[in-house]
Amino acid sequence: MSNDLMRLSDLVSAYSRFYKVSHREAAYALYELIEGLYVEHGVNRFRPNSVNDIFWVGNFVGFERSTKLYVLYFQSLSKYFYDLFDSPSEYQKDTLSCYCEHSQQSMHIPAKVVCFSRLALF
């Protein structure tokens, strides 16, 4: 397993530990990061789907991309982090909205299957 690859569901905890901030503060910082990426890549560079170069849907046991084509959106990632910092602490958001080309419909997938490259993100 590569040290570069992580799961979306682990990102807030890792950020919180690294920067020594609360989970809510980490979620807010990541929300701001995703919003900034959307403005830079989605708006300024006209590449709204470029988020799929960094984040992808994998599976529960590995980091390989799913054989079904999933399209993630900056807005859904942003909402995921927003819900983590804006919701009461007992509520844990664990799904992300995306579009599945295979079934041709929007779906909610577990955050634990969304993977990303730390190098590509930073």
N, C-alpha and C positions, 0 to 999 in steps of 0.2 A: 504494500500500500504506500502510495506517495504521501510525503508530508505536505505537499502542495494542496491536496484535495480535501475538502471538508463538506459537511452537510449544513444546509441552511439552518436547521433546527439547533445546531451547535454554535452558530456564529455569535449570538448575543452573549452567551456564557463566556466564550473565548475572549470576546471584546471586553467584557466586564472584568475578567481576571487580568488581562494584559494592561488595561488602563486604570485598574483599581477604582472602578465606578460601579454604581448599582446597576441592576439589570434594566430598570426603567431608563436610566441615563444612557446605557449602552444601546438600548432599542431606539431611543430618540436620536442618538448620534448616527446610527445606521440608517434610520429613516431619512435624516438630512443628507447622508452620503448618497443614498439611492436617488433622492430628489435631485441632487447636484449632477449625478450621472445622467439622469433623464434629460435635464436641461442641456448638458454638454453634448450628449450623443443623440438623444431622441429629437431634440428641437434644433440645436445649432448645427448639427451634422446631418440631420434628416435621416437618422438610422434608428428608428424606434425599436426595431427588433434586435439591435446589437446586444441587448441584455442576454440573448441566447448564446453569445460567444463566451460569456462568463459563467452563467448559470444554466443548468440543464436538469431534466428529469432523468434520474437513474433508477435504482431499486434499493431495497432494504439491505441487501448483502454486499453490494459493490458500488463502484462509482461510474460504471460504464453507462453511456447514454441508452435510454430506453429505445427499443426497436420501433416503437410507435413515435411519431413525430409530435412533440408537444411544443407549443409556442408560449413562452413566458412574456410578460409585459412589465415594464418598469412600474406602472401603476399598481399592479398586483403585489409586487415586492414592497413597494412603498407602503401600501395598505397593511401588509403583513407586519412590518415593523411599527407602523403607527398604532395598530391594534394592540401590540405588545406593551407599548409604553402608555397608552391612553386607557387601557382596561384595568379594572380592579385586579389586584395581585392574585386572587384565587382563580381568575379566569385565564386559561392558557390557550392562546390561539395556536392551532397546530395544522391549519390547512392554507393552501395558496390556490388562487384561481388561475387557470390557464386554458388554452385552447388545444384540443387534441385533434390533429389532422386525421388520424385513423378513424375516429368515431364521428368526426365533423361536428363537434359540440364543445361548449365550455364545460369544464369540470373543476371540482375542488380536489386537490391532491394533498396528501400528507407532506408537511414541510420536511420530514425525515427522508423523503426520496429526492428532494431537490439538492443537487450537488453543485459545487463551484470550485474554481481554481483560485486560490489566494493570490497567486502571481498575476493572473489576468485581472482580478478585481483591483489590485493596487498598482 
